[in-house]
Amino acid sequence: MSVDRVEEAQGGEQEIAVTAAASTTTVRYYSVAPGVRLNVRSGPGTTYSIVDVLPEGAQVAILCQTPGTTITGPYGTSSIWDCIANGKYVSDAYVQTGSDGYIRPRCSL
């Protein structure tokens, strides 16, 4: 596996193109709101347990998105939750995606 390039995109977004064998997969990283330590939850809502805390300046890859608890944060009010790893979710209201809607496929919970 090799990394072809890393680019800083508008809005603090990074794009990495990774080539493995004959296929190419693009993973995008999105910035968490400045000055925020963001709770990572086991599901898409505030009733789920906190499983991790992202440090200030963190960037996340969004695997999929799903509806959940409505949250108001630095990037508006949203019921979208971003899955950043298996069983790890953060509110989209704290992630600078550049959109108020879905940017990734819906998760199958």
PESUL-V351596 format. One line per field, one symbol per residue. ss: DSSP state (H for helix, E for strand, L for the rest). psi: psi as a letter, one per 30 degrees, with the letter a starting at -180 (. if undefined). burial: 1 if it has 16 or more other ideal C-beta (glycine too) atoms within 10 Angstrom, else 0. A space follows every 50 residues. Layout:
BEGIN
ss: ???
psi: ???
burial: ???
END
This chain:
BEGIN
ss: LEEEEEEEEHHHEEEEEEEELLEEEEEEEEEELLLLLEEEELLLLLLLLE EEEELLLLEEELLEEEEEEEEEELLEEEEEEEEEELLEEEEHHHELLLLL LLLLLELLL
psi: klkelkkjlkggkkkkkkkjbglkkkkkkkkkkkgkjkkklflilffllk flkklkglkkkjellllakkkkafhakkgkkkjfljgjklkffgkifglf akfllkkj.
burial: 00000000000110000000000000011111100101111011100100 00010001110101110100101010010111110001111111111000 011100100
END
